[in-house]
Amino acid sequence: MVSVKINKTEMPDIPKQHNVEKYTKPLAFKDLLRKNARNIDWSKIIGEEAIFDTAIKKRDSEDQLDETSNELAQPSKSLVEPVAGPWALVAKHLHYSLQEVNVMLDCMRIARTDYLNTLVTALVQDERAEAEQVAASKAFHLHTRRRVLNETSKDIERMATARLGVVSVGSDKSDFFNELRELRENWRIRKVGPNIFGDLGYKTFAPKFSPHEVFDVTQKSASNRRESTIRFSNKSFIELRLPQHLRCRTELLVFIETDDEKSAESLFKVTNRLSTSEEEVKHVHWRKALPWAQDSLICRDILARLVSESVSQQDIITLTTENSIVISLFDSLLLKVETRFRPFEACRTQSTYLSQCLRQLFLAEHSKKTKRIQQFVTLPFTSLIRISDSSITLISKESQQIECRRDMEMFENALLLLAAHFLLNSSQVLSRAYGWQLFHANSNAFDLAGNFAPTFYACNQNGTMTIFIQFHADGSSPSIFMKDNKKTLLCLMNITVFFVAYFGFMVPVLWAKPLWPRFYWFYEGKLYMWMQAFIAYWGYTADYDVYEYGEDIRRFAEKDRVLVIINHQSTADVPTLFTILQNKGVATRKTLWLMDVMFRWTPFGIIGRMHGDYFIQQGKATRDKELIRLKQHLRKVFWDRDRRWVVLFPEGGFFYKRKETSQRYARENGFPNLEHCTLPRMGAIKAVLEEIGPREEENGLARSASTSSKMKLIKDTVGAIREKKYVKDTRPPIQYVLDVTIAYPNGQPLSIGTLCFGTREQCDIAVHYRMFDAEQVPFRDEIALRDWLYNLYSEKDLLLDNYYKTGEFTPGEEGERIVFDWLRIVGQWAFWITAFVLQVKFAVWAVRTVFYTIFGFVCIIWACRITALFGRVV
């Protein structure tokens, strides 16, 4: 027993100095405790002969308490905390050593976890020099080992002896402790009182033993072990009790899907969370149960992290459900992250590349320190690094092997992608060295299968040769495409050649426009048809073939008048229409195009204005005026110039530009939501059909020629030869409406630059025809016309969807390829180039002749004046 004399606390006296009262603060509890601790007689406890430096001599009198209280007011720096006996220092060192050993064991367990074996946790280097780091690391290891070995060797031996004595009592307990030791080597285990519990957490630098991540470990009873052995072939002596939310297998799947009705149905599909009963979990071996539970924990945390971060994103549209999150990447693509639940048993799981990447990114954030300096890691105790095809092994000086596991498939893919990037950079260097012009070097490109495939595109200095290389990241040889640009130069030259030669042929016959209109428009129509043929040859000579499907429309091309409506996707639509018009007879040169005003001053637009095409100014402000002008233009041109086909694009713009606004308008007003085309505008169609469409009361056929006078008959005959007067008199209306659907491969439209340069791979363009009687179109009722057009474009959208999925508009239908005669192509090119050269030479001769003639007349006039002047002087 220790006897301590405790003095009663008395109120301190208040001294008076210079007639001023001063208050002295009473002692605090810790000060009273320290003062009373000094009264303990340690010599009676540890003996008179014991040496104890930190003991404080006992004071003899109570008169010094006042002085002591003043000293306690300002604590002395030389005081040392008392210790509870001579073995306290040894116990303290032993406690610190065991704590450090436990930390080291925990780190080793995390590194050996199967689900974290692809992570390589690098050491973090501080700002000290490398020699100081090595010295400090060696000193730390030596000091730790010396303390552990010297101060705890005897205690560990006694504990081991006692444990062996206890275990030897029964074989079951021996097997249980051996298996428990194996469990401790792979998972964090703690014993608190009679209970043993472990931690499923995967975060290296975070507080351990979170309540929802803890599992209990107990020894199986004889009956449970017998049942596990017979029914489940589980001979383990350890029984686990897992948290309820982790008693199911969970897998995380990452998909990139198209935004359609199918994806919407799968989004709102309810998935029930599975949960295995506690009795069934007890029969699952801990080597399987713990990794499955930890995997479920990781998947749940990844989804929770994505959901929490998506809330703070304002510019990204996200939709979350109980077990999934959907993120809108582009207009038609969705990124979907979903968790799927499976029974708590051995089964095959799906693991995609995107899922692995997301998992690695998430785990790396929680298993690596934030500070990571880019330098080599010093390994002072490593004597050998062994690298093989399957793994990397570090061998220390103590012959301890440390395996650095990794995902070999992901490692190989990374090496192949690195090799592809090296080839791409090498190609850039070589192109600069040889003076080639680099168009692009895209390191983030993909191939058609969705794999990484960096691309390189360049041409020589003269622009006569281009090269396109695709470096595949799957180990296959690069794909090299070389193209001779002479064809491209010829196409571009033909634009200039034909444009100049066209006016060279038109200027001499301008006199025939008012005097002989029928001859003039026949002559101009032939030139206009050849201009269409030149542009049609661009795609044909670049191996872009056009196939025709649906009805045969050639029988409507000679005499019938047709309104043609086409879906508009890109600038390649017009050259494609030029291609299909080449074998349509008279309709090829007797078309009337309705185009946007932006094409008015292009070479094709200038020729089109002379031909009689109309250019529409789009916009709400000018819509009504433009429709009135369109009707006036049709009234003036359609019958006077004997036009047959009127061609227009009802969508009013390219598909990729109007898709978003069209779908939003359809959703707001309950109209069909189209995926491959947009809702048409009906203003131009209504104006065309109202002006030159079917009429309720016809004026009859052409007026019968009067035979009362032979002179009148001769005049009518000459008028018919001069112009088609009967067309003006009868004014034949539009009889049919032709619906043309253009489909490009994989839904990726070509462009006019692609047709000219041939930059895309060889592919086919499909064109589908459907013919309707103009009488069936309800153009007099605006609402009925809108419904008819929307229904027509819904069917057109379905045709495009079938073609993009199956390669056919209708099952079993075969298309007819449009073929041009190469003799005709070469002959037309030769004719127009020769005509261009002759016209240029004639123009040069004409300019010289005019110049010399004018110069000669001027010289003669001045000579006459000078002669007259000299005559006067003389």
TIZA-31308 format. One record per residue: residue in one letter; x, y, z of N, C-alpha, C in turn. Coordinates in steps of 0.05 Angstrom, whole numbers, plus 5000, padded with zeros to 4 digits. Layout:
<pts>
aXYZXYZXYZ...
</pts>
This chain:
<pts>
m501749765000500050005000501750255000v500850454987502250704986500650915002s501951025021500651225037501351505028v499351655022499851925013498452125031k499952315040498852515057497752745040i495252785041493952995025493153225043n494053465038493353695053490753805044k489253915063486754045056487354305042t485654365023485954615008484754835025e486455035030485555265046485555505028m483955695036483755945021486256105025p487556185005490056335008489556605020d491556695035491356965046491757165024i490557385028490757605008492757815020p495257815011497158005022496558295013k497458475029496958755023499658895019q500059014997502459164991501559444982h502659634997501959914991498959964992n497659835011494759865016493159774991v494259584974492859484950492559184953e490059084951489558794953490258654927k491658434929492358274905491157994909y489957884887488757624888490657414876t491157204891492856984881491056754872k491556664847489856464834490356194849p488156054856488455794870489755584851l490855374863492155164848490155004832a490954924807489254754791489454464800f487754294789487854014797490453874791k491553924767494053794759496353894777d496254154785498354254803498154124830l495654094840495353954866496253664864l495653534841496453254837499453234836r500853414822503753414821504953464849k503753644864504753714891504453474910n502153344908501753104925503452874917a504052854891505752634882508552654893r509452894899512052924911512252814939n509952774952509952674980510152374981i510152234958510451944958513251864965d513551674983516151584991516951344974w518351394952519151184933521150994945s522651084965524750904976523450664990k520950705000519550475013518550284992i518050374968516950204948519050044933i521250174925523350034908525749964925g525750034950528049964967529950194971e531450174993533250394999535650404981e536550164971538950164955538450204925a535950214917535450254888536150534879i537050544854537750804842535550884823f534451114828532251214813532651514809d533651584785534551864781532152064781t529951964772527652154769526152204794a526952064816525452114842526152384852i524252504866524552774877524652744908k526452874919526752854948524352974963k523652834985521452915001522053165017r520253345018520753585033520153535063d521653655080521453605109519353775123s518853985113517054165127514854255108e512754345120510454455105510654745100d512954855110513155155107513855235079q514855035064515755105036513555075016l511055025024508854985005508255244989d508555465003508055714989510055754967e512655694973514655714952514155524929t513255284937512655084916510355174898s508355294910506155384894506955604874n508855774883509855974865511455854842e512955634849514455504828512655364808l510455244818508555104800507155294781a506855554789505655744771507055774745q509855724746511455724722512855454721p511855264706513054994706515954994697s517454834710520354814704520754634680k522754704664523354544641524854294647s526054284671527754054679526153824691l523553864695521953654707521553424687v521653174697521252934681518852794692e517152694674514752554682515552304698p514252254720514952004735514051764720v515451544723514751294711514051094732a512450904724511350704743513250464745g515550504755517250274760519650254741p521550084747523950064731523449934704w521249774701520749634675519049794656a518350034664516550194647517950264621l520550324622521950394597522050164578v522549924589522649684572519849634560a517849654576515149614565514349824544k515350064548514750274528516050214502h518650134503520050064478518849824465l518049634481516749394469514149464456h512549644468510049734456510449874430y512450054428512950194403513950004382s515649814389516649624369514449454358l512649354375510449194365508549354347q508149604354506449774336507649804309e510349844307511649874281511549614266v511949394280511749134267508949084255n506849164270504149134261503649304236v504649544235504349714212505649584188m508149474192509549344170507949104160l506848954178505248714170502748804154d501449024163499049114149499749194120c501949334117502749414089503349174072m504548964083505148724068502548584061r500648584079498048454072496648594049i496748854049495449004028496848954001a499548944002500948893977500448613966r499848413984499348143975496448083968t494648283971491848233966491448193936d489947993928489547923900488348143884y486548303897485148513882486848763879l489048773893490749013892493448933881n493748703868496448613860497448763836t495748903821496749063799497749333807l497349413832498249673841501149643850v502749833844505549853853505850113869t505950083895506150323912509050403913a509650633902512350733902512950893927l515550883935516351043958516351333951v515951493971515851783968518451893978q519852033960522452143967522152423978d523552484000523452754010525652913997e526153144008527953333995530953284003r531453084019534253034027535752904004a538452904007540052783987539752483988e540652343967540252053966541951913987a544452013992546151884012544851904040e543752134046542452174072540051994075q538451964053536151784054536951494059v539051404045539951134049540951094077a542551284088543551254115541251254135a539351434132537051444150535451184149s535051074125533550834122535050594136k537650574132539150364145539050394176a539450634185539450674214536750604226f534550674212531950614222531550304224h532250164202531949874203533649744224l536149824227537849704247536849764275h536050014280535050084306532549924314t530749904294528249754299528849464305r530549344289531149064294532549014321r534349194328535749154354533849184377r532149374376530149404398528349164400v527349074376525548844377526848594387l529348544377530648294384531648294413n532748514421534048524448531948544471e529948704466528048754488525648574489t525048434467522648264467523247974461s525747904458526347624451525347424473k525947494498525147314520522047304522d520747534520517847534522516547374499i517647404475516447254452516946954456e519246874466519746594470517846484491r517346634512515446534532512646514521m511846714504509246704492508946464473a511146414457511046184439510845924454t512345904476512345654492509545614504a508345834514505645804526503645724505r503845844481501945784460502245484451l504745394448505145114441503944924462g504245004486503044834508500044824506v498845054499495945054498494944904473v496344944450495444824425495744524425s497744434439498244144440496043994453v494144134466491943994480490243844460g489543974437487743854418488643914389s488143744371488943784343487143994329d484644014337482844214325483844494330k484544544355485544814362488144874347s489844674344492344714330491744784301d489944644288489244714260487944994258f486345054278485045314278487045544280f489045514299491045724302492845734278n493445514265495145524241493645664219e491045614216489545744195489146044202l488846094228488546374236491146534230r493446394233495946524227496146584197e495246404181495146444152493246674145l490946694158489146904154490347174161r491847184182493147434191495247524171e496547334158498547414138497347554114n494847514109493547634085491547854091w490547864115488548064122489148184149r488148424153488548564179486748444200i487948334221486448194242487248314269r485248344286485748454313484148284333k485248254357483948114379483348304401v480848344407479948524428478448354448g479648304471478448134491478147854480p475847734483475447464472474647454443n474347694430473347704402475647764383i475347644359477247694337475747804314f476648034304475248154281477348264262g476648284236478448374215477248604200d478948704181478248944167478348884137l476148954122476048924093476949174078g477749384092478449624079480849594060y480849754039482949744019484549994017k483850194034485250454033487750434050t490050484038492550464053492950694072f492350934064492851174080490251284090a488851124106486251204117485851074144p484051174161483551034186482550754182k483450574198482750294195480350224212f479249984205477049874220474650054221s473650114197471150254195468850064203p466750144216464749954226463449794204h462949924180461549774159463449604143e466049594150468049434136469249214153v468049154176469148974196467748704193f469248484195468048214196469148074221d467547894231468147734255469347464248v471247374264472547114260472046944285t471046704281470546514303471446244293q471546064312472245784306469645624300k469745464279467345314272466845094293s464345054297463644824314463944564299a463944344313464344084300462144024281s459644094288457444034270457544204245n458144464248458344634224460644554206r462944474218465144394201464544134186r463043954200462343704187460443764163e458543944167456644014146458044154123s459944334129461444474108463144274092t464244074105465943884091464343714073i461943624082460343444066458943584043r457643814048456043944028457644134010f459644274022461044484007463944424003s464944194012467844124009469544344022n468744454043470144664057471144554084k473744504085474944394109476144604128s475444844124476545064140475545044169f477145134188476445144216475445424224i475545614205474845894211472045944200e470546084216467846164209467646464209l466546584187466446874184463546964187r463347214196460847354198461147624184l460247644158460647884142458348074145p458748334139456548534140454448454119q451948514124449748434107449948544079h450848804076450948924050453248814033l454948654044457148534029456848234025r454448134029454047844026453047773998c454047913978453347853950455747933933r456047793911458147863893457248103875t458948293872458348533857460448573835e459548643811461448703790460648973778l462749123771462349393760462849383730l460849473714460949463685460749743674v462449803654462450063641461850023612f459850153601458950123573458850403560i459250403534458650633517456450553498e454050673501451650593486450550833470t449050763450447650973435445151053450d444451303446442051413460439551353443d438351123449435951043435433950923455e431750823444429650713462430550463477k432350313464433250063477434850133502s436650333500438150413523436450533545a434250673537432450793557431050563572e430250353559428950133573430750003592s433249963584435249833602435950013626l435750273622436450463643434550433667f431950413661429950403683429250123691k430849933682430349663690431249623719v429549533736430049503765431649243770t433849273784435549043791435449003821n434548773830434348723858437048643870r437648753893440148703906439948423920l441748253913441847983925443247993952s442447823970443647803997443547524006t445847404011446047134021445747124051s444346924061443946904090446546854104e446446914130448846884146449646594149e447746414149448346124152449846024127e449046124103450446034079453246154077v453646394087456246514086458246364103k457246244125459046104143460345864129h459045754109460045514096461845584072v462245844066464045924044466845964056h468845854042471645874052472446174053w474046234073474846514077476546614054r478046434041479746514018478046623995k475546533992473746633972471946853982a470946824007468947004017470147284021l472547304032473647574037474247724012p475547613991475947763966473347843953w471247663954468647743942467447973957a467547973984466448183999467948453995q470648433993472148673988471648783960d471248603941470648693914467948843914s465948733928463348873930463649143943l465349163963465749423976467049623957i468949533941470249723922468249813901c466749633890464749703869462749903880r461749853904459850033916460950313920d463550323930464750583934465250733908i466050593887466450723861463950853851l461750703852459150813843458351043861a458651023887457951243905459651493899r462151453893463951683887463051813861l462351663840461451773815458851933819v457051823834454451953839454852223854s456652223874457052463889458452683872e460252603855461652803838459852893815s457952723806456152813784454253033793v453653043819451853243829453053523826s455753543829457053803827457653893799q457253713779457753783751455353923740q455654163730453454323719453254303689d455454253675455354253646455053973634i454953763651454753493642452053383651i450553263633447953153640448352873650t447452813674447652553686444952463697l444552203697442152083707442951843724t442051843750442851643768440451483777t440951223781438951043793440250913817e438850713828439850583852442550433847n442850323823445250163818446550243792s446150483781447450563756447550863755i449350963737449451243731450051263701v448651443688448851493659449751773654i451851803638452952073632452752113602s451852353594451552423566454252523556l455452373538458052463526457552643503f456052553482455552713459452452703454d451752783430448852793424447652513423s449152313415447952043411449451833426l451251903444452851703459452551743489l452351523503451951523532454151353545l455251443567457051293584455551183608k455350923610453750793631455550633649v455350693675456750533695454650393712e454850133714452749973726453949763745t452649713767453449503785451349273783r452349033780450648803778451248613801f449248493811449448323835449048023827r450747863839450647573834450647423861p449847173860449847023885452646993897f452746953923455346933937456446653933e457346603908458346343901460246373877a461746163871463546183848462046193822c462446403806461146443780462946613763r462446603737464046753718463047043717t464847233719464147513718465247643693q463947863685464848013662466748233671s468848273655470848473661471748603635t470748843629471448983605473949163610y475049253588477449423591476749683605l474449803599473750053612473250013642s472149783649471749723678474349703692q476349563680478949543693480349813696c480149973675481350243677480150413700l477450403701476050553722476850453750r477150193753477850073778480750153786q482550143766485350213772485650503780l484150683766484350963773483251013801f481150883808479950923835481850813857l482950573853484550453874487250593876a488250693854490850833855490651093872e488351223872487951463887488051403917h487151163926487051093954489350923963s491050843945493250663953495950793948k496051043939498651183935498551453948k500751543958500851803970500752013948t499752243956499352463936501952573926k503952583943506552693935508152483922r508752513897510252313882512152453863i514752453870516752593854517752393833q518052493809518852323786521852273788q522552073802525351983804525351693812f527751563809527951283815527751233845v526651013853526350943881528850803890t529950893912532350763923531550513939l532950293933532450043947535149963960p535650053984538350003997538749714003f536749554007537049274015536649083992t536349183967535849013944538548963929s539048703925541548633911541048533883l538548453876537948343850535048403842i534648473817531948503805531748303782r529848123785529447913765526847973750i527148013723524848073706524347843687s521947723687521247503670518847583654d517847393638515447443621512947483638s512847353661510447353676510447543700s512847603711512847773735515647903738i515748073758518248213766518748143795t521148053802521847963829524148123840l523948233864526048373878527248183899i529848143898531247963917533048143935s532548133961534048293980536648153988k538248294003540848184012540347944031e538047944044537447724062536147494047s536247494020535047284003532047274005q530847494012527947504013526947603985q525047453974523947513948521247673951i521147893936518748053936517748053908e515347943903514147923877512448173871c512848293848511348523839509448423817r507048343825505148243806503948463789r502948393766501648593748499848443729d497948603717496148493697497648493671m498348253662500048223638498548313613e495948263612494448353588494448653585m493948793608494049083607496849183602f498849043613501649123609502349093579e501548883566502148843538500749053521n498249113527496849323512498149593515a499149653539500649903542503149913526l504649693525507049683509506549713479l504349583470503649603441502849883434l501250013452500550293447502950473448l504850423466507250583466508850543440a508950303430510350253404508950403382a506250403382504750553361505350853362h505450963386506151253389509051303380f510851113385513651153376513751163345l512250973332512250973303510951233292l508951333306507651583297509651823299n511051843321513052053324515352023304s516151773299518251733279517351823252s514851773245513851853219513752153216q513152293238513152593237515952693232v517952573245520752663242521652613213l521052383202521852313175520352493154s517852563159516452733140517653013139r518553113162519853373162522553363149a524053143153526653113141526553103111y524452983099524252963070522453173058g521653373074520153593063517253543057w516053343069513153293065511453473083q509153543073507253713087505553543105l505653583131504053423150501353543154f499253383147496453473151495553433180h496053193191495353143219496752883228a497252873254498352643268496752603293n494752443292492852413314493552173331s494452223355495252003373492851883388n490452013386488051913400486051803381a486851723357484951613338484251323344f481951233334480950963337480550833310d480650573309479850433284476950363285l475950223265473150163263472149973285a474049823297473249643319473349783346g474050033347474050183372476650163387n478850053375481450023388483150263381f485150323399486950543394488550493369a488650693351490050663326490950943317p493251043326494151313318494451323288t493951563276493951593247495851813240f496951793215498851983204497952043175y497952303168496952383142498752613132a499852583108501752783098501752763067c502852973054503152973025505753093018n506753042993509253152985509053442978q511353572971511353862967509753942942n509753772922508253832897505253782900g504453642921501653582924500653362906t502453212893501653002875501352732888m502252702913502152442926501452482956t499552322966498852332995499252053006i499852053032500251803046498651813073f497251593078495751573103496551313117i497451333142498451093157496851073182q495950833188494450773213496050563229f497050643252498750473269496850333289h496550073286494749923303496149853329a494649873351495749813378495149523387d494449353368493949073374496248883365g498449003357500748843348500848793319s498748853303498748803275500349023260s500948963235502549153219500949403213p502349633210500949883203499549863176s497249993174495850013148496750263134i497850233110498950453095497350493069f496350733065494750803041496151033027m496850983002498051192985496151262962k495951512956494051602935495451802917d495051752891496151932871494252172868n495152402873493452642872493152762845k494152622824493752732798490852742791k489352542800486452552796485152782810t486152852834485053082849485653342834l488153362825488853602810487253632784l486653402772485053402748482153492754c481053402777478353482784478253782790l480253882805480254162811480754332785m482354222767482854372742480354372725n478754162726476354152710474354372718i474354442744472554652752473254912738t475854972737476655222723476355192693v477154962682477054922653474154942644f472354792657469554792648468255062653f468855192675467655452681468355662659v470855662651471655852630470655772603a470855512597470055422571466955442568y465555412590462555432588461755702578f462955912589462256182579463456232552g465556092545466656122518464756002497f463255802505461255682487458555832488m457955962510455356092513455256372501v457456512502457456792492456656802462p457756622445456956652416454056592411v452556462428449756402422447756562439l448656772452446856942467444757072450w445357112424443357232406440857052403a441156782407438956602403436956602426k437656722449435856712472433256852466p433257092455430657222448429557142421l431257062402430457002375429656712371w431156532383430656242380430856102407p428956152426429256042453429555742454r428055602437428155312438430955202432f432355312413435155232407437055322430y436555562440438355662461438255482486w435855412495435655252520436454962515f436154862491437254592485440254602486y441454802474444354832474445354872503e444055042518444955092546444454842563g442354692558441754452574443854232570k444954212545447054012540449554092556l450354342556452654432571452154392601y449754442610449054402638449254112646m448353932629448553642634451453552635w453153662618456053582619457353682644m456453922653457554022679456753832702q454353732702453553532723455253272720a455753202696457352952691460152982702f461353212699464153252709464153212740i462253322754462253292783461453012791a459752882775459052602781461452412778y463352482760465652312756467552322780w467452522797469252542819469052292837g466552232846466252002863466651732849y465951722823466251472808469151402804t470851602797473651552794475151502820a473951582843475151522869474151272882d472751102866471650842875469450872895y467951082894465551112910463151052892d462150802892460050722875457250792886v455350842868452650912876450850682867y449150582885447250372879444350482883e442650402864439850492864438050272873y436150342891434250152902431450272899g429450102901426650192900425550182872e423750372866422350372840424250462818d423650372793425050462770423850722760i425350942762424351202756425051302728r426351132712427151222685424751262667r422651132672420251162655418851432661f419551562683418351822689420152062679a422451992667424352202661424052342634e422352232616422252342589420152562587k417652502595415452702591414152792617d414352642638412952712663414352932678r412753082693413853292710413653202739v415953222753416253092779417453292799l416453282824417653432846419353232862v421953292864423853112877424553222905i424153062926424953152953426952952964i429153052976431452892984432152963013n433052763028434252813054436952923051h437653123068440153273065441953213088q444353083082446253013103448853163101s449853203076452553333074452753463046t455053573040455553693014455853482992a456053222999456253012979453552942967d451353052978448752982967448353082938v449253322932448953432905450553272885p453153212889454553042870453252762867t452152652889450752392886448352422868l446752642871444452682853445352722824f447552862820448652892793449252612781t450252432798450852162788448452012779i446252022795443851862788442251992766l442752252760441352392739442552342711q444952232710446352202684444952002666n443451812677442151612660439051652660k438251902665435351952666434352112642g435852112620434852232595434452532596v432052612587431552902584431553042611a430652902632430553032658433253132668t435453022658438153102667438653392661r437853482637438353762629436053952633k433753842643431354002647430554002676t432454032694431854042723431954332732l430454382753430354642766431054602796w433254702805434254652832433454892850l432654822874432155022895434454982916m436155182918438555172935438655412954d440455382973440955602992442355832978v441956072987443056302974446156312976m447256162995450156162998451656042974f450255882957451555772933451255942909r450156182912449456342888451956422873w454156492886456556592873458756382870t458156132874460055922868459955862838p461955722827461755662798459255512790f458355322807455855182801453455372804g453555562823451355742827451155942804i453356042793453256232771452056092746i452955852741451755702718448855642724g448155572750445355512756443555752753r444555992758442856232754442256262724m444256212707443656232678441756012669h441855782683440055562676437255602686g436855762706434155822717433655712744d435755622759435355532786434755762805y433555702828432755902847434255872873f435056092885436656092910434956222932i434456072953432656152974434156282997q433156503006434256643030432656533054q433956373071432556253094432356453117g430356413134429956583157427056663161k426256703186423456773191422757053180a424657233179424057503171423357523141t424657353125424257363096422657123085r421456963103420156713093417856773075d416056943082413657003066414457123039k416357313040417157443015418557252996e420057063008421456872991419556682978l417456602992415456422980413956562957i413456822960412156972938414056992914r416657052919418557062897418956792884l418856582900419156312889416856252869k414456322877412156282859412456442833q413256692836413756852812415856732794h417956632806420156512790419156262776l417656092790416555852777414655922754r413056122759411056212738412556312713k414856422717416356542695418156342681v419256142695421355972685420355692678f418555572694418055292692416955212665w414955362655413755282629415155422606d416155662609417555802587420055642579r421455522598423855372592423455072592d420954992594420154712592421654532612r421554612638422854452659421154212666r422553992674421153742680421253672710w423653682722423953602750424753842767v423353872789424054082809425353932833v427754002840429353872861429654052885l428953952909429354112933429853932957f430954062978431553923003429754033025p427553893032425654013051426754063079e428953923087429953953114431154233119g431954363098432954643101435754663112g437354453113440054463123441154183127f443754173134445053913138443953773163f443953513162442753353184444153403210y446853413210448353433236447953713248k447153913232446754173243443954203255r441954073243439154113251438153883269k439653683274438653443289437653523317e439353673332438653733360436153903361t435954113345433654293345431154143336s431453973316429153823306428053633327q429853493341428853303361427653453385r428753683392427553843414424753943406y424554033381421854123372419853893371a420853653363419053423362418153343390r419953353409419153273437417253473449e417653733443415953933455413153933443n412853843418410253863405409053583399g410253373408409153103404409352993376f411353083360411752983333413752753334p414052603312415852373311418752463317n420152303334422952363341424652203322l425852333302427452203281430352193289e431651963282434451923289436351963266h435451923242437251933219436552153199c434552303204433852533188432252733206t431652963196430253163212427453213201l425853343217423153413208423253603185p421753553163421953733139420353993143r421154193128419754443127417954443102m415554533105413554493083413054743067g414354973073413755223059414355203029a416655103022417455092994415754892979i415254652991413654452978410854552973k409654682992406954792989406855002967a408855172966408955382945409255262918v410955062915411354932889408854792879l407554642897405154492888402854682883e402654902898400455092894400855232867e403255282859403755432834403755262809i405255042810405554872786404554582791g403054542813402054272819399454222806p398054002814395453922802393454142806r391754192786389654392787386954262786e385054382799382354262800380954282774e381354512759380054542734382154602713e382454422694384454462673383254632651n384854772637384054942616383754792589g384154532590384054382565386754352552l386754202531389254162517389954412500a391954372485392854602468390654692449r390654942444388655042426388954932398s386754862387386954752360387754962340a389454892323390555082303388455142282s388155402276386155482256387255432228t385655302213386555232186385055412165s383755622175382355792156384155942138s386655992149388556142133391255992131k392255972107394855832104397055992117m396956252116398956422128398956382159k396656362171396456312199397656042206l397255832190398455572195401455582193i402455732173405355752170406555892195k405256102205406256252228406256072253d404155912257404055732280406255522278t406755422254408755212251411555332257v412055572247414655702253414955762282g412655842295412755892324413355652340a412255422332412755162346415655082343i416855142320419755082316421455272333r420655522334422255722348422055682379e419755612389419355562417416955372421k416955232444414755042450412355202460k410955302441408655482449406455322462y406155062454403954912465404454852495v406954852504407454822532406555062548k406955302537406055542551402955552552d401755452530398855462529397555252548t398555012548397254802564398254812593r400654902598401854922625401454652640p402754442631402354182644403454192673p401954092692402754102720404653872728i405553892753407153672765405253432770q406053202761404352962763405152772786y407752772793408752582812410552722833v410752592856412652682877414552452882l417152492878419252282881420652332907d420552122924422052132950424651982946v426852122950429552012947430852002974t431851762982433251723007436151653002i438051813011440851763008442051653034a443451423032444651303056447651263051y449251343070452151313068453051083086p455450973082456350743097456650813127n455550633144455850663174454650923184g452851053168451651303177453651533178q455951513165457951723165457951853137p456752083133456552203106459252283095l459552253069461852353055461552653051s463652783041463553073035464453113006i464053352996465053402969468053402967g469353472990472253442991473153152990t471652983003472352693003472052582975l469952662960469652572933471852672915c472752912920474853022903477652912910f478252902935480952802944481052502948g478752372952478852082956480152002982t479552153004480952113030479851873046r477451783039476251563054476651303039e476351073054476550813041474350773021q474750573003472650522983470050432997c467850552988465250493000463050532979d460650452986458350472968456350662980i455050812962452851002970450250882959a448250872977445750752969443650972966v441950952945439851142940437250982935h435151052950432550912949430451102937y428750992919426651152906423851052914r422051252918419251192922417651412907m415851322890414251512873411351532883f410351772886407651822895406151992874d403651942872401952112854401552382868a401952592853401652862864398852922874e396852782863394052822872393652722900q395452542910395152432937396352622958v397752822950399053002969397053222976p396253253001394253453010395553733014f396553852992398054092994396254342999r393654312995391854542999391254583028d391554373045391054393074393854383088e394454593102397154613114397554393135i395554343152395854133173396053853161a394353803141394453543128397153503113l398153713101400753693087402953643107r402853773131404953723152404853433161d402453333166402253053175403252863154w402652923128403552743107406552743104l407752973107410752993105412052863129y410952903153412152783177411952473176n409752383165409452093162411351983141l411752133120413652053099416452043110y417252233126419952243136420252033159s418151963173418351743192418951483178e417651433155418251193139421151213128k421951453120424751483110426751423132d426151513157427951463179428151153185l425851013182425850723186427550583165l427350683140428950573118431950603124l432750843133435550893139436450723162d434750683182435550523205435950233197n434250123179434549853169437149823153y437750033137440150013120442650023138y442750193158445150213174445549963191k443449823198443649573214444149323197t442849303175442949053159444349093132g444749343123445849383096443749363074e441149353081439049333061436749513070f435449643050433049803056430749623062t430349423045428349223049429648953046p428948743062430348483060430148363033g432448273023432648132998432848302973e432748572976432848742953435748802945e436348772919439048822909439049082894g441149242897441349492884442649472856e442249672840443349692813445549902813r447949812806450249992806450250172782i450850422786451050622764453850602753v454050552727456650512714456950722692f459350842690459951032669462050902650d461850982625463750882605466351052607w468650912611471151062614471851202588l471051102565471551242540470051512540r467651512551466151762553467451952572i468451852595469752032615472252152603v473951992591476452092579475852282556g473852202540473152372517472152652525q470452662546469552922555471753092567w473452962583475753112593477553222571a478053052551479753142529478453362513f475853342509474353542493474453812508w473853812534473754072548476454192552i478454032556481154142559482154252533t481554112511482254212484480754472478a478154472485476554712480477554952496f478454892521479555102538482055222526v483855042516486355142504485755302479l484055202462483355352438482055622443q480255622463478955872470480956072481v482855972498484856162508486656272486k487356092467488956192445487456392428f484856322423483256512408482856772422a482556762449482257012464484857172463v487157042464489657182462489957312435w489257152414489457262386487457492383a485057462394483157682390484057932405v485157902429486158142444488458272429r490258102419492558222403491558362378t489658232364488658352340487258622345v485658622365484258872373486259082381f488259002397490259192406491859302382y492759122365494359212342492659382323t490059312320488359482302487959752314i487359762340486960032352489560182352f491760052357494260192357494960292329g494260132309494860222281493160462274f490560462281488860692275489860942290v490760902315491761132330494261242316c496061062307498561152294497861302268i495961202253495261332228494061612233i492361622253491161892259493362082267w495162002285497262182294499162252270a499662062253501362122229500062332211c497362302208495962502191496062772204r495762792230495763042243498563172241i500663012245503363122244503963212215t503063072195503463152167502063412161a499563432171498063682166499463922180l500563872204501864082219504364182204f505963982194508364062179507664212153g505364132141504564272116503864562121r502564612143501864892149504465062154v506264932168508765082174510265142148v510464962130511865012105510365212088
</pts>
